[in-house]
């Protein structure tokens, strides 16, 4: 069964073009599932039935796994069994009609425009790495791109003459996002004056570099966010994704078209983008309650 899992992972990586993080999540989910089947002395997929899968998902619930985690595991298991049936590794799909648990949608934390201004001014631009940090943060807020997309940018993806950045998102789908004047100014300075000093002896097309002159990592960027948050004293939960949430919310609050925001964010389904309209409505209610004399 483990060999079938590896074939399935290879299939979704090649055929569906899923990201490394998504593949890693599938691997974790299915490793736990196969471990469970082996403990239950189930050696072949044809011996798995719907009750078996339900039992495993119930075990995850007993382990206090979140609804989101259980829903993701359900999707991983369904995809795996569908693949096994299609490739004739099994004669049935026991996951048919298996419904994932409903996951409550939690509104993400969003910075106010004033908080964004404070945070984007936090890097010490008198220092080399401070100017790099400023360029990364300005670009992140100007475009709403994902952190994985930011750190995977190459020099050729930035077009300062036309004022846009080319991004490769989930499934390696390409999209073009316009740049604002502030982000273009900061990026131009970083590319011309800062980045060459960071290269050292490395030869790379990576846009954003770390201390060793190599491509910035997710972990490295997270450390920068955490340090700057402490320095400016923002009390809200602040993650690398917070600027993406803030970007979308601020655009919609100022009258941006929902479809345009969906395109810039790279959402396949507009219902994902509509989450940010709920944030805006919540903020309107909060303002009303605080300011209306009879609220």
N, C-alpha and C positions, 0 to 999 in steps of 0.2 A: 504493500500500500504506500510505503514511503517513496518508492520509485514513481508511482503514479502521481503522487503529490509533486515531485520534482518536474515531471512532464507537464503537469498543469501549470505550475509556476512559470516554466519556460514558455508555454503557450500564451499565457496572458501578458507576459513581458514582450514577446515578439508580435503577436497578433493584435493586441489591444494597446500596446505602447504605454503601459502604465508606469508610473514613476517608481524609483527605487524604494521610496518610503512606503508606497502602497503594496509593492511586492513583499517587502519585509513584514508588513502587517498580515498579509495573507499567509506568509510562512509561519508566523507565530500562532495564528489562529489554527491552522491545519496541523501543526506539530502537536498542539494541545489536544486536538480532536483525535488524532491517530494514537497518541499516548493513552487516551481514554479507551479507545477501541481495543488496544492491546491488553490493557488491564482487565477489560471485560472478556478477554479471550476470544475476540472476534477477529479472525484472520483473513476474511475476504469481504469485499464490499457487498456481495450478494446476501450476506448474513446481517446486514444493517437494515433496520426498519425505522419507521418514523418514530416509534417509541424510544428507540436507542438514541436518536438525535435529541429528542425532547428531554430525555434523561440527562444527557450531557449539558444541554443548555440550562437545565434546572440546577445542575452542579455549579455552573458558573454563577448562577443567582445566589446560591448558598455561600459562595466565596465572596459575596458582596461586590461582584463585578457590576459596573454601571450598565444602565439600559443601552447606552450607546455602544459599549463594548460587546454586549450580548447580540445586539442588532448586527454589528459588523461580523461577528462570528457566524451568525445565521447566514448572512450573505456569502461568506467565504465557503461554508459547508455546502450551500446550495450550488454555488458555481462549480465546486469540486465534483459533486455527484453528477451534475449535468454533463461535465466534461468526461467523466468515467463512462457514462452511458453512451455518449456520442462516439467515443473511441473504442467502444465494445470491451471495456475492462469490467463492465457490470451489465446485467440484463435488466436492471430496474433502477429507478431514481427514487430513493426513499424520502427525498426532501420535497417532493411535489406537494403543493398545498401547505407547505410549512410557512407560517407567517412570522416575520420578525416582530419583536415587541415594538410598540410605538414609543418613539423617543421624543421627549418634550424638548421643544426648541428654546434654548436659553439665549437671551439677547446678549451679544458680546459687549464688553466694556469699550467705551468710546471716549476719547479725549475731547474736551471743548476746543474751540479754535484758539483760545488764549493759552490753554495747556499745551497745544501743539506748538505754538510760537515759542513758548518757554523751552520745551524739550528740544526743538530743532536748533535752538541757539546754545544748547548745553555744551557741545564739543568745544574744546580749547583749540581754536584755529591758529593759535601762535605756534602750535606743534604740528609736525608732519602727520601723525596719525589722527589728530583732531580734525584736520582738513579732510582726510579720507572719511572719517565718521560723519562729518557734516554732509558730504556728498552722498553717502549712502542713505542717510535719513531723509534728506531733501528729495532724493529720487524715489524713495519708498512712499513718501506721502504724496508726491506729485503724480504718481501713477497708480497707486493701490496694488502694485504687484505683490506676489507672494515672496517670502524670504528666499525660498529655494530658487525662484526665478531671478531674484536680485543677485545672489552670489554666483549664479551660472552665466551671468552676462559676460560677453566678450566685447572688446573695443569696437568691433565692427557692428555691434548691435545698436550703438549710439549714433544718431545722425543729428548733430548740432546745427547743421545748416538748414535742414528741413524742420527741425524741432520735434523729433519723435524718437522712441526707443522700440526696438523689436524684441519681443518676448516669446519664449517657447514655454508654454504652460503644460498642464496635464495632458497626457497622451501626445506630447510633443507638438501640440497645436500652436501655430504661430499667430500672434496678434500684434497690432501696431497701436501704441499708446502715445498721445501727444505729451509734450513736455511744457511746463510753465517756464516763465522767464527766470525766476529765482533758481530753479533746479538747473537750468541750462547754464547760467552764470557760474554756479558752484561746480558743476561737472566740467565745464571748460577749463576752469582753473586747476581742478584736480588732475585732469588728463594731461594738461600741458606742463604743469609745474610740480605737482606732488607725486604722481604715479611714477615718473622716471626715476625719482630718488629712492623709491621703494623697491625697485626691480632687483637691485644688487646684481648678482651674476645670473639670475634666472632669466629664461626666455619663455615668455608666456603671453597669450592674448587675453588672459583674464582681466576684466575691468577692475575689480576690487581685490587688493592684495593684502596679505597678512604680514606679520613681522618678518617672516622668512622670504618674502617676495613671491609667495605662491598664492593660489586662489583662496579667498576668504571662505571659511567654513561656517555652517549653521551654528555650531557651538561657539565659535569665535564671535559671531555677530550677536548671539544671545548674551554673552558676557558684556559686550559693549552696552547693550540696552539696559541690562541690570545695573551696571555701574552708573550710567547717566541718570537713571531713574532715582537712584539713591542721592546723587549729587543735587538734583533739582527739587527733590522732596515731593514728587507726585505720589499721592496716597492711593490712587486707583490701581487696580491690577493692570500692569503694563507688560505686554509680551511683544515679540517681533511682529505679531499679527495685528496688534492694536492700531498701528498706523493705517493698515489696510481697511480696517473697520471704520476708522475715523474719516478716511478719504471718501468712502462710499456714502457715509452718513452726511458729511458736509456738502457733498455735491447735490444729493437729493434735497437737503434742507434749503438749498439755494436755487431749486427749480430745475435741476438737471433731468433729462429724460431717462426713464428707468431702463429702456433698451440700450441707451448709450453707456450707462453705468455697467450694465450686464456685459457688454462687449469689452469694456476696459478691464473689468475684473476677470474676464475669462470664464464666466459661469456658463455651463452647458444648459442649465435650466433656469429660467427667469424667476421661478419660485424661490430659489436660493437668494437672488438679489432682493426680492421683495421683503426679506427679513429686515433690511435696513429701513424700509418704510415704516415698519413697526417701531423701530427705535425712534424715528423722528416723531411719530405720534405720541409715544411715551413721553418724550421730552416736552412736547407741546402741553400734554396734560400736567406734567410737573410744574411747568412755568405758570400755567393757569391756576393751579392750586396755591402756588406761592404768592401770586400777585393779585388775584381777583378778590375783592373785599368780601364776597359772599361765597367763596369757593368751598 
